[in-house]
């Protein structure tokens, strides 16, 4: 059995990109692996958050994890800051990382753009992410394809530390990226990825969106004036994004969808796509509503934190020992 670890930030607005690019494979991986799924609240505060909203968002993501089919009897589900090992290992890794490599991270460059002085947490984000992964001797990290650079950095850090402090220090993890749907683009600007933080709420489909919001967002989606249905990412990126979403959700190859809509307008495709999305999100929304308001949720997270901590403590002990840290071993 392989160990799987992944995390999602409790920043609200979980969208189709998060689901198709990452979350969906979390569920499948449960079948043959030992899975650990984390709500990375310490990553969330790299951009200042209102405490009450953060608390609510943590429970929202936890409920959504369960609603999409993550089974707490099979997988560990917990909140990052409930396990102290993440912060501890993050510091140890910080001391083996270089400012040069961190300043090359695309996400950091994007998020710190236009600011004279960026928060240090934003800069250290990938090191904390590496700590999350390495803390659990993870083999596989399912993520969206925008996280590739962070996964590569994690591997580099782990190899660097192993070379210096012993090959048994860290297990070298591998990223697992969804083949199709790895990158869902924004509905109003197909040149950027669908994002939680984009201002226009119609730029994304959120998993908990009402049918009318889903319909509106899809009908408004940016396309082009060619009026011909074909898959051409370069010249018709908006349409290609819609076809991609259609294909991933229905599991039909893009070519078949293109054939099916041959001679029909964008309106027909959009209308059907909206219906398909409404239908496929309905069961998730129903089970979300049942779980979100139950007392079970807190108990599941407490139980998850305990299990996660038991694994994390062992890794921290081993790493500290290899580094010659502490006095208690
Ligand atoms: P933000 O847009 O505010 O940076 P985010 O939408 O990227 O946030 P995260 O919590 O950082 O959300 O990501 C959760 C997971 O969803 C990650 O594995 C990430 O790779 C994936 N993901 C995010 N956006 C997309 C997208 N547009 N397409 C595919 N996968 C995505």
py3Dmol code that shows the C-alpha trace and the ligand (Angstrom):
import py3Dmol

protein = """\
ATOM      1  CA  UNK A   1       0.000   0.000   0.000  1.00  0.00           C
ATOM      2  CA  UNK A   2       1.238   3.438  -0.902  1.00  0.00           C
ATOM      3  CA  UNK A   3       0.794   6.487   1.297  1.00  0.00           C
ATOM      4  CA  UNK A   4      -1.117   9.349  -0.317  1.00  0.00           C
ATOM      5  CA  UNK A   5      -1.178  12.896   1.050  1.00  0.00           C
ATOM      6  CA  UNK A   6      -2.847  16.034  -0.219  1.00  0.00           C
ATOM      7  CA  UNK A   7      -4.226  19.276   1.100  1.00  0.00           C
ATOM      8  CA  UNK A   8      -6.610  22.017   0.219  1.00  0.00           C
ATOM      9  CA  UNK A   9      -6.792  25.512   1.624  1.00  0.00           C
ATOM     10  CA  UNK A  10      -9.888  26.503   3.612  1.00  0.00           C
ATOM     11  CA  UNK A  11     -10.392  29.641   1.606  1.00  0.00           C
ATOM     12  CA  UNK A  12     -14.000  29.086   0.573  1.00  0.00           C
ATOM     13  CA  UNK A  13     -15.425  28.914  -2.924  1.00  0.00           C
ATOM     14  CA  UNK A  14     -14.254  25.376  -3.751  1.00  0.00           C
ATOM     15  CA  UNK A  15     -14.730  25.237  -7.502  1.00  0.00           C
ATOM     16  CA  UNK A  16     -14.869  22.874 -10.419  1.00  0.00           C
ATOM     17  CA  UNK A  17     -11.114  23.330 -11.028  1.00  0.00           C
ATOM     18  CA  UNK A  18     -10.323  22.168  -7.507  1.00  0.00           C
ATOM     19  CA  UNK A  19     -12.728  19.268  -7.904  1.00  0.00           C
ATOM     20  CA  UNK A  20     -11.781  18.036 -11.370  1.00  0.00           C
ATOM     21  CA  UNK A  21      -8.075  18.867 -11.003  1.00  0.00           C
ATOM     22  CA  UNK A  22      -7.499  17.461  -7.547  1.00  0.00           C
ATOM     23  CA  UNK A  23     -10.344  16.471  -5.232  1.00  0.00           C
ATOM     24  CA  UNK A  24     -11.917  13.890  -7.524  1.00  0.00           C
ATOM     25  CA  UNK A  25      -8.818  11.745  -7.580  1.00  0.00           C
ATOM     26  CA  UNK A  26      -8.656  11.865  -3.766  1.00  0.00           C
ATOM     27  CA  UNK A  27     -11.745   9.673  -3.744  1.00  0.00           C
ATOM     28  CA  UNK A  28     -10.460   7.129  -6.291  1.00  0.00           C
ATOM     29  CA  UNK A  29      -7.098   6.798  -4.560  1.00  0.00           C
ATOM     30  CA  UNK A  30      -8.801   5.573  -1.372  1.00  0.00           C
ATOM     31  CA  UNK A  31      -9.429   2.194  -2.984  1.00  0.00           C
ATOM     32  CA  UNK A  32      -5.865   0.897  -2.932  1.00  0.00           C
ATOM     33  CA  UNK A  33      -3.908   3.338  -0.803  1.00  0.00           C
ATOM     34  CA  UNK A  34      -3.531   4.707   2.672  1.00  0.00           C
ATOM     35  CA  UNK A  35      -4.774   8.267   2.229  1.00  0.00           C
ATOM     36  CA  UNK A  36      -4.293  11.356   4.364  1.00  0.00           C
ATOM     37  CA  UNK A  37      -6.268  14.470   3.446  1.00  0.00           C
ATOM     38  CA  UNK A  38      -5.518  17.719   5.172  1.00  0.00           C
ATOM     39  CA  UNK A  39      -7.182  21.106   5.457  1.00  0.00           C
ATOM     40  CA  UNK A  40      -4.187  23.402   5.275  1.00  0.00           C
ATOM     41  CA  UNK A  41      -5.262  26.295   7.469  1.00  0.00           C
ATOM     42  CA  UNK A  42      -1.691  27.477   8.104  1.00  0.00           C
ATOM     43  CA  UNK A  43      -1.263  27.939   4.362  1.00  0.00           C
ATOM     44  CA  UNK A  44      -4.479  29.938   4.311  1.00  0.00           C
ATOM     45  CA  UNK A  45      -3.082  32.587   6.689  1.00  0.00           C
ATOM     46  CA  UNK A  46      -0.237  33.415   4.289  1.00  0.00           C
ATOM     47  CA  UNK A  47      -2.872  35.899   3.151  1.00  0.00           C
ATOM     48  CA  UNK A  48      -4.494  37.465   6.259  1.00  0.00           C
ATOM     49  CA  UNK A  49      -7.903  35.991   7.078  1.00  0.00           C
ATOM     50  CA  UNK A  50     -10.798  37.001   9.285  1.00  0.00           C
ATOM     51  CA  UNK A  51     -10.758  34.433  12.181  1.00  0.00           C
ATOM     52  CA  UNK A  52     -14.487  33.719  12.144  1.00  0.00           C
ATOM     53  CA  UNK A  53     -14.520  33.224   8.391  1.00  0.00           C
ATOM     54  CA  UNK A  54     -11.481  30.944   8.588  1.00  0.00           C
ATOM     55  CA  UNK A  55     -13.179  28.786  11.267  1.00  0.00           C
ATOM     56  CA  UNK A  56     -16.284  28.476   9.092  1.00  0.00           C
ATOM     57  CA  UNK A  57     -14.269  27.699   5.965  1.00  0.00           C
ATOM     58  CA  UNK A  58     -12.366  24.906   7.721  1.00  0.00           C
ATOM     59  CA  UNK A  59     -15.643  23.156   8.566  1.00  0.00           C
ATOM     60  CA  UNK A  60     -16.986  23.830   5.051  1.00  0.00           C
ATOM     61  CA  UNK A  61     -14.002  22.137   3.411  1.00  0.00           C
ATOM     62  CA  UNK A  62     -14.171  19.247   5.877  1.00  0.00           C
ATOM     63  CA  UNK A  63     -17.852  18.715   4.998  1.00  0.00           C
ATOM     64  CA  UNK A  64     -17.085  18.954   1.305  1.00  0.00           C
ATOM     65  CA  UNK A  65     -14.302  16.366   1.604  1.00  0.00           C
ATOM     66  CA  UNK A  66     -16.827  13.929   3.048  1.00  0.00           C
ATOM     67  CA  UNK A  67     -19.590  14.956   0.630  1.00  0.00           C
ATOM     68  CA  UNK A  68     -17.522  14.102  -2.444  1.00  0.00           C
ATOM     69  CA  UNK A  69     -16.890  10.634  -1.049  1.00  0.00           C
ATOM     70  CA  UNK A  70     -13.848  10.713   1.203  1.00  0.00           C
ATOM     71  CA  UNK A  71     -14.553   8.037   3.776  1.00  0.00           C
ATOM     72  CA  UNK A  72     -13.215   8.812   7.277  1.00  0.00           C
ATOM     73  CA  UNK A  73     -13.161   5.087   8.052  1.00  0.00           C
ATOM     74  CA  UNK A  74     -10.677   4.556   5.235  1.00  0.00           C
ATOM     75  CA  UNK A  75      -8.772   7.847   5.113  1.00  0.00           C
ATOM     76  CA  UNK A  76      -7.403  10.300   7.656  1.00  0.00           C
ATOM     77  CA  UNK A  77      -9.046  13.735   7.424  1.00  0.00           C
ATOM     78  CA  UNK A  78      -7.654  16.469   9.663  1.00  0.00           C
ATOM     79  CA  UNK A  79      -6.751  20.139  10.079  1.00  0.00           C
ATOM     80  CA  UNK A  80      -3.069  21.036   9.579  1.00  0.00           C
ATOM     81  CA  UNK A  81      -2.648  23.286  12.639  1.00  0.00           C
ATOM     82  CA  UNK A  82      -3.972  20.490  14.899  1.00  0.00           C
ATOM     83  CA  UNK A  83      -0.715  18.594  14.285  1.00  0.00           C
ATOM     84  CA  UNK A  84       2.341  20.529  15.536  1.00  0.00           C
ATOM     85  CA  UNK A  85       4.780  18.510  13.413  1.00  0.00           C
ATOM     86  CA  UNK A  86       3.954  20.577  10.312  1.00  0.00           C
ATOM     87  CA  UNK A  87       5.351  23.773  11.822  1.00  0.00           C
ATOM     88  CA  UNK A  88       8.313  21.957  13.378  1.00  0.00           C
ATOM     89  CA  UNK A  89       9.388  20.228  10.193  1.00  0.00           C
ATOM     90  CA  UNK A  90       8.793  23.382   8.213  1.00  0.00           C
ATOM     91  CA  UNK A  91      11.516  25.197  10.190  1.00  0.00           C
ATOM     92  CA  UNK A  92      13.972  22.335   9.779  1.00  0.00           C
ATOM     93  CA  UNK A  93      13.364  22.361   6.019  1.00  0.00           C
ATOM     94  CA  UNK A  94      13.625  26.162   5.904  1.00  0.00           C
ATOM     95  CA  UNK A  95      17.226  25.767   6.997  1.00  0.00           C
ATOM     96  CA  UNK A  96      17.917  23.535   3.997  1.00  0.00           C
ATOM     97  CA  UNK A  97      16.184  25.744   1.431  1.00  0.00           C
ATOM     98  CA  UNK A  98      17.569  28.683  -0.528  1.00  0.00           C
ATOM     99  CA  UNK A  99      16.027  32.098  -1.084  1.00  0.00           C
ATOM    100  CA  UNK A 100      16.960  31.794  -4.779  1.00  0.00           C
ATOM    101  CA  UNK A 101      14.851  28.699  -5.421  1.00  0.00           C
ATOM    102  CA  UNK A 102      11.917  30.059  -3.404  1.00  0.00           C
ATOM    103  CA  UNK A 103      11.901  33.335  -5.274  1.00  0.00           C
ATOM    104  CA  UNK A 104      11.587  31.399  -8.551  1.00  0.00           C
ATOM    105  CA  UNK A 105       8.228  29.875  -7.559  1.00  0.00           C
ATOM    106  CA  UNK A 106       5.542  31.055  -9.980  1.00  0.00           C
ATOM    107  CA  UNK A 107       2.816  31.157  -7.345  1.00  0.00           C
ATOM    108  CA  UNK A 108       4.957  33.379  -5.112  1.00  0.00           C
ATOM    109  CA  UNK A 109       5.825  35.658  -8.011  1.00  0.00           C
ATOM    110  CA  UNK A 110       2.151  35.998  -8.943  1.00  0.00           C
ATOM    111  CA  UNK A 111       0.827  36.506  -5.436  1.00  0.00           C
ATOM    112  CA  UNK A 112       3.525  38.981  -4.411  1.00  0.00           C
ATOM    113  CA  UNK A 113       3.307  40.978  -7.631  1.00  0.00           C
ATOM    114  CA  UNK A 114       2.666  44.694  -7.196  1.00  0.00           C
ATOM    115  CA  UNK A 115       3.521  44.583  -3.496  1.00  0.00           C
ATOM    116  CA  UNK A 116       6.579  46.474  -2.374  1.00  0.00           C
ATOM    117  CA  UNK A 117       7.110  44.024   0.463  1.00  0.00           C
ATOM    118  CA  UNK A 118       5.463  40.603   0.349  1.00  0.00           C
ATOM    119  CA  UNK A 119       4.505  38.661   3.506  1.00  0.00           C
ATOM    120  CA  UNK A 120       7.278  36.220   4.480  1.00  0.00           C
ATOM    121  CA  UNK A 121       4.629  33.479   4.832  1.00  0.00           C
ATOM    122  CA  UNK A 122       3.865  33.748   1.145  1.00  0.00           C
ATOM    123  CA  UNK A 123       7.547  33.251   0.403  1.00  0.00           C
ATOM    124  CA  UNK A 124       7.794  30.250   2.750  1.00  0.00           C
ATOM    125  CA  UNK A 125       4.546  28.667   1.506  1.00  0.00           C
ATOM    126  CA  UNK A 126       6.268  25.933  -0.549  1.00  0.00           C
ATOM    127  CA  UNK A 127       8.505  24.923   2.376  1.00  0.00           C
ATOM    128  CA  UNK A 128       5.475  24.412   4.623  1.00  0.00           C
ATOM    129  CA  UNK A 129       3.913  22.418   1.794  1.00  0.00           C
ATOM    130  CA  UNK A 130       7.064  20.261   1.572  1.00  0.00           C
ATOM    131  CA  UNK A 131       6.838  19.711   5.344  1.00  0.00           C
ATOM    132  CA  UNK A 132       3.191  18.588   4.992  1.00  0.00           C
ATOM    133  CA  UNK A 133       4.171  15.987   2.442  1.00  0.00           C
ATOM    134  CA  UNK A 134       7.436  14.736   3.958  1.00  0.00           C
ATOM    135  CA  UNK A 135       5.976  14.497   7.474  1.00  0.00           C
ATOM    136  CA  UNK A 136       3.905  11.471   6.445  1.00  0.00           C
ATOM    137  CA  UNK A 137       6.519   9.570   4.400  1.00  0.00           C
ATOM    138  CA  UNK A 138       4.242  10.223   1.462  1.00  0.00           C
ATOM    139  CA  UNK A 139       4.636   8.307  -1.816  1.00  0.00           C
ATOM    140  CA  UNK A 140       1.951  10.016  -3.927  1.00  0.00           C
ATOM    141  CA  UNK A 141       0.668  13.604  -3.916  1.00  0.00           C
ATOM    142  CA  UNK A 142      -2.472  14.116  -6.030  1.00  0.00           C
ATOM    143  CA  UNK A 143      -2.711  17.786  -7.021  1.00  0.00           C
ATOM    144  CA  UNK A 144      -3.700  20.046  -9.857  1.00  0.00           C
ATOM    145  CA  UNK A 145      -1.060  20.728 -12.418  1.00  0.00           C
ATOM    146  CA  UNK A 146      -0.433  24.246 -11.084  1.00  0.00           C
ATOM    147  CA  UNK A 147       1.327  22.637  -8.096  1.00  0.00           C
ATOM    148  CA  UNK A 148       3.981  20.838 -10.152  1.00  0.00           C
ATOM    149  CA  UNK A 149       6.689  23.340  -9.281  1.00  0.00           C
ATOM    150  CA  UNK A 150       5.992  22.979  -5.551  1.00  0.00           C
ATOM    151  CA  UNK A 151       6.152  19.199  -5.794  1.00  0.00           C
ATOM    152  CA  UNK A 152       9.482  19.392  -7.622  1.00  0.00           C
ATOM    153  CA  UNK A 153      10.828  21.692  -4.904  1.00  0.00           C
ATOM    154  CA  UNK A 154       9.659  19.203  -2.254  1.00  0.00           C
ATOM    155  CA  UNK A 155      11.552  16.430  -4.033  1.00  0.00           C
ATOM    156  CA  UNK A 156      14.673  18.594  -4.347  1.00  0.00           C
ATOM    157  CA  UNK A 157      14.587  19.502  -0.661  1.00  0.00           C
ATOM    158  CA  UNK A 158      14.082  15.883   0.378  1.00  0.00           C
ATOM    159  CA  UNK A 159      16.965  14.663  -1.785  1.00  0.00           C
ATOM    160  CA  UNK A 160      19.226  17.476  -0.566  1.00  0.00           C
ATOM    161  CA  UNK A 161      18.519  16.635   3.083  1.00  0.00           C
ATOM    162  CA  UNK A 162      18.898  12.905   2.485  1.00  0.00           C
ATOM    163  CA  UNK A 163      22.270  13.487   0.830  1.00  0.00           C
ATOM    164  CA  UNK A 164      23.495  15.410   3.837  1.00  0.00           C
ATOM    165  CA  UNK A 165      21.750  13.822   6.834  1.00  0.00           C
ATOM    166  CA  UNK A 166      21.082  10.257   5.744  1.00  0.00           C
ATOM    167  CA  UNK A 167      19.056   8.518   3.068  1.00  0.00           C
ATOM    168  CA  UNK A 168      16.524   7.338   5.656  1.00  0.00           C
ATOM    169  CA  UNK A 169      15.524  10.913   6.559  1.00  0.00           C
ATOM    170  CA  UNK A 170      12.768  11.398   3.974  1.00  0.00           C
ATOM    171  CA  UNK A 171      10.772   9.294   1.542  1.00  0.00           C
ATOM    172  CA  UNK A 172      10.899  10.946  -1.900  1.00  0.00           C
ATOM    173  CA  UNK A 173       7.318  11.683  -2.989  1.00  0.00           C
ATOM    174  CA  UNK A 174       5.843  11.808  -6.474  1.00  0.00           C
ATOM    175  CA  UNK A 175       3.184  14.148  -7.838  1.00  0.00           C
ATOM    176  CA  UNK A 176       0.069  12.640  -9.417  1.00  0.00           C
ATOM    177  CA  UNK A 177      -1.603  14.984 -11.877  1.00  0.00           C
ATOM    178  CA  UNK A 178      -4.943  14.379 -13.512  1.00  0.00           C
ATOM    179  CA  UNK A 179      -4.452  13.811 -17.234  1.00  0.00           C
ATOM    180  CA  UNK A 180      -7.560  15.520 -18.449  1.00  0.00           C
ATOM    181  CA  UNK A 181      -9.035  18.368 -16.539  1.00  0.00           C
ATOM    182  CA  UNK A 182      -5.703  19.019 -14.847  1.00  0.00           C
ATOM    183  CA  UNK A 183      -6.224  22.661 -15.568  1.00  0.00           C
ATOM    184  CA  UNK A 184      -9.696  24.142 -15.733  1.00  0.00           C
ATOM    185  CA  UNK A 185      -9.604  27.696 -16.963  1.00  0.00           C
ATOM    186  CA  UNK A 186     -11.571  30.701 -15.804  1.00  0.00           C
ATOM    187  CA  UNK A 187     -14.939  31.121 -17.554  1.00  0.00           C
ATOM    188  CA  UNK A 188     -14.509  34.841 -18.154  1.00  0.00           C
ATOM    189  CA  UNK A 189     -10.816  34.730 -19.061  1.00  0.00           C
ATOM    190  CA  UNK A 190      -9.651  31.401 -20.508  1.00  0.00           C
ATOM    191  CA  UNK A 191      -6.016  32.506 -20.300  1.00  0.00           C
ATOM    192  CA  UNK A 192      -5.987  32.210 -16.504  1.00  0.00           C
ATOM    193  CA  UNK A 193      -6.931  29.237 -14.329  1.00  0.00           C
ATOM    194  CA  UNK A 194     -10.282  29.013 -12.602  1.00  0.00           C
ATOM    195  CA  UNK A 195      -9.550  30.434  -9.184  1.00  0.00           C
ATOM    196  CA  UNK A 196     -11.152  30.823  -5.769  1.00  0.00           C
ATOM    197  CA  UNK A 197      -9.837  34.289  -5.383  1.00  0.00           C
ATOM    198  CA  UNK A 198     -10.907  35.790  -8.736  1.00  0.00           C
ATOM    199  CA  UNK A 199     -13.203  38.744  -8.191  1.00  0.00           C
ATOM    200  CA  UNK A 200     -15.879  37.794 -10.718  1.00  0.00           C
ATOM    201  CA  UNK A 201     -17.932  34.974  -9.156  1.00  0.00           C
ATOM    202  CA  UNK A 202     -19.199  34.025 -12.621  1.00  0.00           C
ATOM    203  CA  UNK A 203     -15.638  33.152 -13.593  1.00  0.00           C
ATOM    204  CA  UNK A 204     -15.997  29.881 -11.691  1.00  0.00           C
ATOM    205  CA  UNK A 205     -18.531  27.152 -10.934  1.00  0.00           C
ATOM    206  CA  UNK A 206     -18.494  26.465  -7.215  1.00  0.00           C
ATOM    207  CA  UNK A 207     -19.468  22.990  -6.037  1.00  0.00           C
ATOM    208  CA  UNK A 208     -22.232  24.470  -3.897  1.00  0.00           C
ATOM    209  CA  UNK A 209     -23.601  26.860  -6.546  1.00  0.00           C
ATOM    210  CA  UNK A 210     -27.355  26.972  -7.137  1.00  0.00           C
ATOM    211  CA  UNK A 211     -28.694  25.715 -10.491  1.00  0.00           C
ATOM    212  CA  UNK A 212     -29.433  29.290 -11.607  1.00  0.00           C
ATOM    213  CA  UNK A 213     -25.884  30.460 -10.775  1.00  0.00           C
ATOM    214  CA  UNK A 214     -24.431  27.486 -12.685  1.00  0.00           C
ATOM    215  CA  UNK A 215     -26.615  28.246 -15.681  1.00  0.00           C
ATOM    216  CA  UNK A 216     -25.750  31.933 -15.633  1.00  0.00           C
ATOM    217  CA  UNK A 217     -21.992  31.310 -15.333  1.00  0.00           C
ATOM    218  CA  UNK A 218     -21.922  28.842 -18.229  1.00  0.00           C
ATOM    219  CA  UNK A 219     -24.190  30.918 -20.490  1.00  0.00           C
ATOM    220  CA  UNK A 220     -21.981  33.972 -19.874  1.00  0.00           C
ATOM    221  CA  UNK A 221     -18.704  32.098 -20.427  1.00  0.00           C
ATOM    222  CA  UNK A 222     -16.374  33.841 -22.856  1.00  0.00           C
ATOM    223  CA  UNK A 223     -16.172  32.133 -26.258  1.00  0.00           C
ATOM    224  CA  UNK A 224     -15.311  33.620 -29.662  1.00  0.00           C
ATOM    225  CA  UNK A 225     -16.946  34.835 -32.832  1.00  0.00           C
ATOM    226  CA  UNK A 226     -15.949  31.860 -35.045  1.00  0.00           C
ATOM    227  CA  UNK A 227     -19.219  30.072 -34.325  1.00  0.00           C
ATOM    228  CA  UNK A 228     -17.794  26.644 -35.229  1.00  0.00           C
ATOM    229  CA  UNK A 229     -17.550  23.914 -32.638  1.00  0.00           C
ATOM    230  CA  UNK A 230     -14.051  22.424 -32.673  1.00  0.00           C
ATOM    231  CA  UNK A 231     -11.303  21.857 -30.150  1.00  0.00           C
ATOM    232  CA  UNK A 232      -8.688  24.529 -30.737  1.00  0.00           C
ATOM    233  CA  UNK A 233      -7.034  25.670 -27.524  1.00  0.00           C
ATOM    234  CA  UNK A 234      -4.955  28.304 -29.242  1.00  0.00           C
ATOM    235  CA  UNK A 235      -7.626  30.089 -31.275  1.00  0.00           C
ATOM    236  CA  UNK A 236     -10.785  29.158 -29.367  1.00  0.00           C
ATOM    237  CA  UNK A 237      -9.571  28.805 -25.761  1.00  0.00           C
ATOM    238  CA  UNK A 238     -12.934  29.589 -24.133  1.00  0.00           C
ATOM    239  CA  UNK A 239     -14.742  26.940 -26.173  1.00  0.00           C
ATOM    240  CA  UNK A 240     -11.899  24.459 -25.610  1.00  0.00           C
ATOM    241  CA  UNK A 241     -12.269  24.967 -21.855  1.00  0.00           C
ATOM    242  CA  UNK A 242     -16.018  24.260 -22.028  1.00  0.00           C
ATOM    243  CA  UNK A 243     -15.404  21.146 -24.139  1.00  0.00           C
ATOM    244  CA  UNK A 244     -12.777  20.018 -21.691  1.00  0.00           C
ATOM    245  CA  UNK A 245     -15.130  20.450 -18.712  1.00  0.00           C
ATOM    246  CA  UNK A 246     -17.878  18.632 -20.629  1.00  0.00           C
ATOM    247  CA  UNK A 247     -15.532  15.782 -21.455  1.00  0.00           C
ATOM    248  CA  UNK A 248     -14.144  15.358 -17.949  1.00  0.00           C
ATOM    249  CA  UNK A 249     -17.553  15.427 -16.279  1.00  0.00           C
ATOM    250  CA  UNK A 250     -19.254  13.042 -18.723  1.00  0.00           C
ATOM    251  CA  UNK A 251     -16.113  10.959 -19.369  1.00  0.00           C
ATOM    252  CA  UNK A 252     -16.797  11.248 -23.122  1.00  0.00           C
ATOM    253  CA  UNK A 253     -13.818  11.937 -25.393  1.00  0.00           C
ATOM    254  CA  UNK A 254     -13.686  15.543 -26.659  1.00  0.00           C
ATOM    255  CA  UNK A 255     -13.832  14.346 -30.305  1.00  0.00           C
ATOM    256  CA  UNK A 256     -17.195  12.668 -29.664  1.00  0.00           C
ATOM    257  CA  UNK A 257     -18.621  15.839 -28.145  1.00  0.00           C
ATOM    258  CA  UNK A 258     -17.346  17.923 -31.048  1.00  0.00           C
ATOM    259  CA  UNK A 259     -19.078  15.501 -33.456  1.00  0.00           C
ATOM    260  CA  UNK A 260     -22.291  15.546 -31.445  1.00  0.00           C
ATOM    261  CA  UNK A 261     -22.508  19.337 -31.630  1.00  0.00           C
ATOM    262  CA  UNK A 262     -21.372  19.648 -35.218  1.00  0.00           C
ATOM    263  CA  UNK A 263     -23.522  22.297 -36.896  1.00  0.00           C
ATOM    264  CA  UNK A 264     -25.113  23.362 -33.638  1.00  0.00           C
ATOM    265  CA  UNK A 265     -24.368  26.687 -31.965  1.00  0.00           C
ATOM    266  CA  UNK A 266     -22.419  27.477 -28.801  1.00  0.00           C
ATOM    267  CA  UNK A 267     -25.778  28.130 -27.085  1.00  0.00           C
ATOM    268  CA  UNK A 268     -26.867  24.497 -27.408  1.00  0.00           C
ATOM    269  CA  UNK A 269     -23.547  23.235 -26.028  1.00  0.00           C
ATOM    270  CA  UNK A 270     -23.658  25.662 -23.127  1.00  0.00           C
ATOM    271  CA  UNK A 271     -27.246  24.838 -22.249  1.00  0.00           C
ATOM    272  CA  UNK A 272     -26.517  21.098 -22.125  1.00  0.00           C
ATOM    273  CA  UNK A 273     -23.293  21.604 -20.213  1.00  0.00           C
ATOM    274  CA  UNK A 274     -25.115  23.648 -17.573  1.00  0.00           C
ATOM    275  CA  UNK A 275     -27.699  20.860 -17.170  1.00  0.00           C
ATOM    276  CA  UNK A 276     -24.986  18.218 -16.904  1.00  0.00           C
ATOM    277  CA  UNK A 277     -23.184  20.205 -14.211  1.00  0.00           C
ATOM    278  CA  UNK A 278     -26.364  20.871 -12.234  1.00  0.00           C
ATOM    279  CA  UNK A 279     -27.182  17.186 -12.293  1.00  0.00           C
ATOM    280  CA  UNK A 280     -23.735  15.947 -11.353  1.00  0.00           C
ATOM    281  CA  UNK A 281     -23.295  18.413  -8.494  1.00  0.00           C
ATOM    282  CA  UNK A 282     -26.741  17.745  -6.970  1.00  0.00           C
ATOM    283  CA  UNK A 283     -25.795  14.586  -5.019  1.00  0.00           C
ATOM    284  CA  UNK A 284     -22.649  16.290  -3.632  1.00  0.00           C
ATOM    285  CA  UNK A 285     -24.736  19.261  -2.523  1.00  0.00           C
ATOM    286  CA  UNK A 286     -27.308  17.056  -0.836  1.00  0.00           C
ATOM    287  CA  UNK A 287     -24.791  15.072   1.141  1.00  0.00           C
ATOM    288  CA  UNK A 288     -22.874  18.286   1.992  1.00  0.00           C
ATOM    289  CA  UNK A 289     -25.984  19.766   3.592  1.00  0.00           C
ATOM    290  CA  UNK A 290     -26.559  16.623   5.664  1.00  0.00           C
ATOM    291  CA  UNK A 291     -22.960  16.479   6.914  1.00  0.00           C
ATOM    292  CA  UNK A 292     -22.257  20.179   7.447  1.00  0.00           C
ATOM    293  CA  UNK A 293     -24.915  20.466  10.113  1.00  0.00           C
ATOM    294  CA  UNK A 294     -24.120  17.250  11.955  1.00  0.00           C
ATOM    295  CA  UNK A 295     -22.074  16.878  15.177  1.00  0.00           C
ATOM    296  CA  UNK A 296     -20.091  14.119  13.522  1.00  0.00           C
ATOM    297  CA  UNK A 297     -17.804  16.514  11.699  1.00  0.00           C
ATOM    298  CA  UNK A 298     -15.855  17.780  14.722  1.00  0.00           C
ATOM    299  CA  UNK A 299     -15.429  14.247  16.006  1.00  0.00           C
ATOM    300  CA  UNK A 300     -14.098  13.057  12.635  1.00  0.00           C
ATOM    301  CA  UNK A 301     -11.526  15.880  12.528  1.00  0.00           C
ATOM    302  CA  UNK A 302     -10.395  15.252  16.131  1.00  0.00           C
ATOM    303  CA  UNK A 303      -9.999  11.572  15.402  1.00  0.00           C
ATOM    304  CA  UNK A 304      -8.110  12.364  12.190  1.00  0.00           C
ATOM    305  CA  UNK A 305      -5.732  14.730  13.998  1.00  0.00           C
ATOM    306  CA  UNK A 306      -4.923  12.065  16.544  1.00  0.00           C
ATOM    307  CA  UNK A 307      -4.111   9.491  13.869  1.00  0.00           C
ATOM    308  CA  UNK A 308      -2.100  11.995  11.821  1.00  0.00           C
ATOM    309  CA  UNK A 309      -0.170  13.091  14.882  1.00  0.00           C
ATOM    310  CA  UNK A 310       0.845   9.536  15.688  1.00  0.00           C
ATOM    311  CA  UNK A 311       2.538   9.256  12.263  1.00  0.00           C
ATOM    312  CA  UNK A 312       3.964  12.796  12.347  1.00  0.00           C
ATOM    313  CA  UNK A 313       5.580  12.388  15.762  1.00  0.00           C
ATOM    314  CA  UNK A 314       7.597   9.418  14.540  1.00  0.00           C
ATOM    315  CA  UNK A 315       8.880  11.326  11.495  1.00  0.00           C
ATOM    316  CA  UNK A 316       9.804  14.410  13.532  1.00  0.00           C
ATOM    317  CA  UNK A 317      11.693  12.213  15.990  1.00  0.00           C
ATOM    318  CA  UNK A 318      13.624  10.510  13.178  1.00  0.00           C
ATOM    319  CA  UNK A 319      14.425  13.796  11.422  1.00  0.00           C
ATOM    320  CA  UNK A 320      15.532  15.559  14.623  1.00  0.00           C
ATOM    321  CA  UNK A 321      17.702  12.600  15.448  1.00  0.00           C
ATOM    322  CA  UNK A 322      19.373  12.699  12.017  1.00  0.00           C
ATOM    323  CA  UNK A 323      19.950  16.446  12.346  1.00  0.00           C
ATOM    324  CA  UNK A 324      21.339  16.081  15.885  1.00  0.00           C
ATOM    325  CA  UNK A 325      18.561  18.236  17.307  1.00  0.00           C
ATOM    326  CA  UNK A 326      17.085  18.070  20.811  1.00  0.00           C
ATOM    327  CA  UNK A 327      17.903  16.377  24.036  1.00  0.00           C
ATOM    328  CA  UNK A 328      14.971  14.077  24.593  1.00  0.00           C
ATOM    329  CA  UNK A 329      15.754  11.096  22.412  1.00  0.00           C
TER     330      UNK A 329
END
"""
ligand_1 = """\
31
LIG
P -6.400 30.316 -5.562
O -7.022 30.347 -6.900
O -7.036 31.259 -4.604
O -4.922 30.362 -5.583
P -6.907 27.586 -5.741
O -8.209 27.626 -6.431
O -5.668 27.299 -6.501
O -6.736 28.916 -4.933
P -6.095 25.689 -3.708
O -6.726 25.375 -2.391
O -4.822 26.393 -3.668
O -7.105 26.523 -4.584
O -5.987 24.354 -4.544
C -6.594 23.140 -4.256
C -6.279 22.133 -5.340
O -6.999 22.458 -6.548
C -4.815 22.088 -5.768
O -4.398 20.760 -5.893
C -4.770 22.779 -7.088
O -3.762 22.279 -7.906
C -6.131 22.481 -7.671
N -6.587 23.538 -8.568
C -6.791 24.833 -8.270
N -7.237 25.516 -9.327
C -7.333 24.622 -10.347
C -7.770 24.699 -11.713
N -8.207 25.826 -12.229
N -7.729 23.590 -12.468
C -7.324 22.434 -11.937
N -6.909 22.270 -10.668
C -6.911 23.343 -9.870
"""
view = py3Dmol.view(width=600, height=400)
view.addModel(protein, "pdb")
view.setStyle({"model": 0}, {"cartoon": {"style": "trace"}})
view.addModel(ligand_1, "xyz")
view.setStyle({"model": 1}, {"stick": {}})
view.zoomTo()
view.show()
